[in-house]
Amino acid sequence: MKKIILILISFLTLYGCGTTSKDTFYWGNYSITLYDYKKNPDEETLEAHKKEILSVIEYADKWERKVPPGIYGEYGYLLLKEGNETEGMEYLEKEVNLYPESAVFIERIKNNYMGEKQWKK
C-alpha cells in the first residue's frame, strides 16, 4: 500500500511540474516565412511573413495562449517601416507589456524610428 501511495504521489508531482498546452508557444510557419523573406526579400515574401505573424497572434488570442516573444515587436517594427506609426507603436507597447525584459530593445527601435523620421523632414 505504501508503495502505491508513493508511486501515486511521484506521478502527481511529476505531472504537476509538466507543461500544459497553454504553456507552450505556437509559432505556426513563422520560421519558414522568415527564412523565405530573408532569402528573397521582396514584397511577396514580406507580405507572406506579415500574414504568418498575424496568424500566430490570432491563434494565441483564439486559444488563450501567450504570443511568443518578439512577435508583437517584429510586427510593430514592420508596421513602422511601412509608415503606419500609430499601429506600429501599439504593437511595440504590447511586446513590452507582455515581455518587460524586451523594453530596452523596443526603446531602441522606437528611438531609431524617431531619428529616421527627423532626418526625413
C-alpha contacts under 8 A as a table, 3 or more apart, distances in Angstrom:
res1	aa1	res2	aa2	distance
1	M	4	I	5.19
1	M	5	I	6.33
2	K	5	I	5.13
2	K	6	L	6.06
3	K	6	L	5.07
3	K	7	I	6.14
4	I	7	I	5.09
4	I	8	L	6.05
5	I	8	L	5.00
5	I	9	I	6.07
6	L	9	I	5.16
6	L	10	S	6.07
7	I	10	S	5.04
7	I	11	F	6.05
8	L	11	F	5.08
8	L	12	L	6.14
9	I	12	L	5.14
9	I	13	T	6.02
10	S	13	T	5.12
10	S	14	L	6.15
11	F	14	L	5.22
11	F	15	Y	5.93
12	L	15	Y	4.99
12	L	16	G	5.89
13	T	16	G	5.16
13	T	17	C	6.37
14	L	17	C	5.22
14	L	18	G	6.44
15	Y	18	G	5.27
19	T	22	K	7.88
19	T	23	D	5.78
19	T	24	T	7.30
20	T	23	D	5.27
20	T	24	T	7.05
21	S	24	T	5.55
22	K	25	F	7.63
22	K	64	E	7.32
22	K	65	R	5.40
22	K	66	K	7.74
23	D	65	R	7.32
23	D	66	K	7.85
24	T	65	R	7.88
25	F	65	R	7.26
25	F	66	K	6.83
25	F	67	V	6.89
25	F	68	P	5.59
26	Y	56	V	6.63
26	Y	59	Y	7.57
26	Y	60	A	7.12
26	Y	67	V	7.66
26	Y	68	P	7.06
27	W	30	Y	5.65
27	W	31	S	7.74
27	W	56	V	6.01
27	W	68	P	7.14
28	G	52	E	7.38
28	G	55	S	7.67
28	G	56	V	6.16
29	N	32	I	5.31
29	N	33	T	6.30
29	N	52	E	6.64
30	Y	33	T	5.38
30	Y	34	L	6.01
30	Y	49	H	7.02
30	Y	52	E	5.98
30	Y	53	I	6.59
30	Y	56	V	7.79
31	S	34	L	5.07
31	S	35	Y	6.00
32	I	35	Y	5.18
32	I	36	D	6.19
33	T	36	D	4.99
33	T	37	Y	6.09
33	T	45	T	7.07
33	T	48	A	6.49
33	T	49	H	4.90
33	T	52	E	7.16
34	L	37	Y	5.08
34	L	38	K	6.11
34	L	49	H	5.99
35	Y	38	K	5.13
35	Y	39	K	5.95
36	D	39	K	5.12
36	D	40	N	5.90
36	D	41	P	7.65
36	D	45	T	6.32
37	Y	40	N	5.14
37	Y	41	P	4.77
37	Y	42	D	7.04
37	Y	45	T	4.86
37	Y	46	L	5.77
37	Y	49	H	6.94
38	K	41	P	5.53
40	N	45	T	6.97
41	P	45	T	6.36
41	P	46	L	6.76
42	D	45	T	5.61
42	D	46	L	6.15
43	E	46	L	5.09
43	E	47	E	6.07
44	E	47	E	5.26
44	E	48	A	6.26
45	T	48	A	5.01
45	T	49	H	6.12
46	L	49	H	5.11
46	L	50	K	6.15
47	E	50	K	5.05
47	E	51	K	6.03
48	A	51	K	5.08
48	A	52	E	6.24
49	H	52	E	5.04
49	H	53	I	6.23
50	K	53	I	5.05
50	K	54	L	6.29
50	K	75	Y	6.99
50	K	78	L	7.99
51	K	54	L	5.17
51	K	55	S	6.18
52	E	55	S	4.81
52	E	56	V	6.25
53	I	56	V	5.15
53	I	57	I	6.37
53	I	71	I	6.66
53	I	75	Y	6.90
54	L	57	I	5.01
54	L	58	E	6.04
55	S	58	E	5.09
55	S	59	Y	6.03
56	V	59	Y	5.15
56	V	60	A	6.25
56	V	67	V	7.27
57	I	60	A	5.20
57	I	61	D	6.26
57	I	67	V	5.96
57	I	71	I	7.71
57	I	72	Y	7.98
58	E	61	D	5.06
58	E	62	K	6.02
59	Y	62	K	5.08
59	Y	63	W	6.07
59	Y	65	R	7.94
60	A	63	W	5.37
60	A	64	E	5.59
60	A	65	R	4.56
60	A	66	K	5.91
60	A	67	V	5.58
61	D	64	E	5.07
61	D	65	R	6.37
61	D	66	K	7.80
61	D	67	V	7.90
62	K	65	R	7.85
67	V	71	I	6.81
67	V	72	Y	7.63
68	P	71	I	5.93
69	P	72	Y	7.56
69	P	95	E	7.56
69	P	99	Y	6.98
70	G	73	G	5.03
70	G	74	E	5.91
70	G	95	E	6.84
71	I	74	E	5.25
71	I	75	Y	6.16
71	I	95	E	7.58
72	Y	75	Y	5.23
72	Y	76	G	6.01
72	Y	91	Y	5.23
72	Y	92	L	6.17
72	Y	94	K	6.36
72	Y	95	E	5.09
73	G	76	G	5.09
73	G	77	Y	6.11
73	G	91	Y	6.18
73	G	92	L	4.86
73	G	94	K	7.74
73	G	95	E	5.36
73	G	106	I	7.03
74	E	77	Y	5.03
74	E	78	L	6.20
75	Y	78	L	5.10
75	Y	79	L	6.23
75	Y	88	G	7.25
75	Y	91	Y	6.81
76	G	79	L	5.08
76	G	80	L	6.23
76	G	87	E	7.07
76	G	88	G	3.95
76	G	89	M	6.19
76	G	90	E	7.17
76	G	91	Y	4.69
76	G	92	L	5.22
77	Y	80	L	5.05
77	Y	81	K	6.28
77	Y	88	G	6.22
77	Y	92	L	7.35
77	Y	109	I	7.37
78	L	81	K	5.10
78	L	82	E	6.45
78	L	88	G	7.40
79	L	82	E	5.09
79	L	83	G	6.41
79	L	84	N	5.16
79	L	85	E	6.88
79	L	87	E	6.96
79	L	88	G	4.81
80	L	83	G	4.99
80	L	84	N	5.23
80	L	85	E	5.16
80	L	88	G	5.11
80	L	89	M	7.48
80	L	113	Y	7.42
81	K	84	N	7.44
84	N	87	E	5.96
84	N	88	G	5.91
85	E	88	G	5.04
85	E	89	M	5.95
86	T	89	M	5.41
86	T	90	E	6.37
87	E	90	E	4.98
87	E	91	Y	6.39
88	G	91	Y	5.31
88	G	92	L	6.34
89	M	92	L	5.00
89	M	93	E	6.16
89	M	110	K	7.85
90	E	93	E	5.12
90	E	94	K	6.26
91	Y	94	K	4.90
91	Y	95	E	6.32
92	L	95	E	5.12
92	L	96	V	6.52
92	L	106	I	6.49
93	E	96	V	5.10
93	E	97	N	6.08
94	K	97	N	5.04
94	K	98	L	6.07
95	E	98	L	5.28
95	E	99	Y	5.76
95	E	100	P	7.64
95	E	102	S	7.23
95	E	106	I	7.96
96	V	99	Y	5.02
96	V	100	P	4.75
96	V	101	E	7.29
96	V	102	S	5.78
96	V	103	A	5.32
96	V	106	I	7.19
97	N	100	P	5.77
99	Y	102	S	5.73
99	Y	103	A	7.70
100	P	103	A	5.50
101	E	104	V	7.33
102	S	105	F	5.44
102	S	106	I	6.08
103	A	106	I	5.12
103	A	107	E	5.91
104	V	107	E	5.14
104	V	108	R	6.31
105	F	108	R	5.11
105	F	109	I	6.48
106	I	109	I	5.03
106	I	110	K	6.30
107	E	110	K	5.06
107	E	111	N	6.10
108	R	111	N	5.05
108	R	112	N	6.05
109	I	112	N	5.19
109	I	113	Y	6.12
110	K	113	Y	5.08
110	K	114	M	6.12
111	N	114	M	5.09
111	N	115	G	6.03
112	N	115	G	5.02
112	N	116	E	6.14
113	Y	116	E	5.15
113	Y	117	K	6.08
114	M	117	K	4.92
114	M	118	Q	6.25
115	G	118	Q	5.13
115	G	119	W	6.43
116	E	119	W	5.11
116	E	120	K	6.31
117	K	120	K	5.25
117	K	121	K	6.76
118	Q	121	K	5.54
